[in-house]
Amino acid sequence: MHKKRILVVLGLLGLGFTAVTLRLLQLQVVCGEAYEAAARENRVQIRIIPPLRGRILDRAGRVLAEDRPRWTVTLNLGQMLSPAALAHALAQGTGRDPLSLQPTLGRGWGRTRALEFRAVREQTLGKTLDRVAEITGASRERMETRLRSIERKILEEESRERVRVLGLALSRDTAFRRVLRRDLRAREKRLNEWMRAELSDDEYLLMGGFRWELLDRASETRKAWMRELAPRVGKKARELLKKLSEVERATTRHALRAVARRDHAILEAFFPYRTVLALELAMEELPGVSVEARPVRIYPRGVCACHVLGSVGYLGWIRRGGEDVNLYEERERQGWYFERVSSFLDREEYQALESRGEFLSDLFGKTGLEKDLDVPLRGGRGARVVECDRRRRVQKNLAVTPPRHGRTFAITLDAELQEAAQRAFRPDHCAALAKGEGLRGAAVVLELPSGAVRVLLSVPGYDPNDLVPPVRPEKARALFTDPGRPMLNRALAGCYEPGSTFKTVTALAARSEGLSDGNTRIFCEGALRAHDYTFRCNARYGHGTLGLKGALEQSCNVYFYRLGDLLGHRLGVWAETFGFGAPTGIDLPGERGGSLPYGVLPGFWIQLAIGQNMTATVLQVARLAACVACDGRLPVPFLLSSRGPGPVLELPREALAEVREGFRRVVHGGRGTARLALLRKLNAAGKTGTAETGRKRNGVFLNHAWFAGYAPHDAPRFAVAVVVEDVPSGVHGGDIAAPIAAEILKACLATGEGR
Ligand SMILES: [Zn+2]
């Protein structure tokens, strides 16, 4: 017996780490001839061993997502009260011979010895709970409360069952249900009063656990209940009462058996293995107790990389043919099965499940990498084949097929850089924002020249642990109704006007088309009048005469307006060449491509030249910065594996060099829009942007603030793009996005990796 228990533990630990000493037989063999006889008598039962979902690691092997076994302690009252166990306990209490008691008890749930029987049961239960509490350190009260609530639930079920049997079809009547519940509470209260009055303290304690069995003895309440019910259904109360007691005898027996047969989970926790072992070793004194594990998804770094990792959940709502369908409910109707930790399946049930491939209780990847890598992450179920007696008590382990655990994936993301970026995203970089609420926005860091994604941040985020079933409804509601939309991955799916960061494309397009050259100078007087419209520069009185480098440094609009006017629709073609208007193809679901419309009015291209009339994602803008840093190579960003170096755009080398010098001046120049000490110290280069949204908050216009760049300037290792949403007009990219980018780049350069 003892040895068997230990083997069971080893089987359980098969959830992960074990060298199982049992014979490992294929289920086909087990379900085949060798156990045919036992199987015919339905004594072979199968318990599923769920696999551990694969881990997701960052580039340095830090765990971002993993499964840990959560242990469930279950109690089976039927097993706890086996005739032998009862006779033993009763004999100790009464001094009688256990062998003489056993045959009487063996007949089952007789009424003759009811009080003795209940007393022993309560004693055994008490002792068992005490011992479990002692070993696990869990609260005995909580276990007991849980057991009582299960009992109460079964009583309610039973009452509903009676109503159904009575043929009153009232189970759906909520008003009647209320009556029923009120009645239950009233009966329970009455019973308590009766028990206190009639029973000694000892008896009261012993009987305490059996309130629900005794509730129906309070016959007065039943009469009142029937009197209330009778006029509602047009029958006589006496008639109802008679019929009720007929079905009652049957259903009470039924309910008792149901309670006894089922395993009731009294405790769930992440125990250390030594606790589980201690429990298993004490099983001799714990009749009816068993321990099983179910894997639970854990995200040990919480909010870190939440949008990349995504979430898991049960089958849920999908959209099919324009209609919302609840897959879970649909499959439940089709007879799909919610396999519980403690479910015993017979061979037919098991085979039916296996043929479906999935269980209702399976977790599916719903978003992010969890969705993309769902199948390889999931692995395959194992099973434990056991021989049971008539009461489904395990007699023998016949075989164990260990589960096939899901694959582990290492991604390019760097958890520490990701967290550094998260910390950098705060308003106190800019005095005008410091007193406001938290920032919203996104940041992406690409390693150069590979395009490996080191940081993919969207702010605000959420704790993915909150979305692992069972999800607390208030947490879910809070997440889905948060006006900051923390579930949105702004880095991939947030589409913003790129503003002045897009001037890079305009400059390179004009040079490639031969519309400007190294000697081109443009005079800015604060605005451009063209096509009967005035297009304003950011400096009201103008920037004077500027070349490309100076125009980038000071972000002069007029310079780029002119180039845009010359380029016309060709600018749209070039924007496409730089990858705008289409997803980058990163290996993560949910990416959007931004919009790149084709304007018919001449002024349209003038505005596009400074990044208006279109939208882009932060990932696209980071890739644009990478392209400038890498001599025109447009990398394909990736999180799992590289899909090639990406195309090299045909751009004049000297034009690229001039843009890079312009980027350098943005940071280092006397009039640069991102003259930050930290960016200078890092020898960074880049371009700021401030895109008007046209929206207002508290009467103030709102802008999106941008910075896109790379570092170090002379041998770039990282490209970065940062957007901060909805900053009040007057706050520019250089005020908030650039300092955030600087902190992120500082952390990146400190890693000593890259080119
Ligand atoms: Zn200007």
Residues whose N, C-alpha, C, O or C-beta is under 5 A from the ligand:
A	BS01	ZN	C524 C537 G542 H543 C556 N557 V558
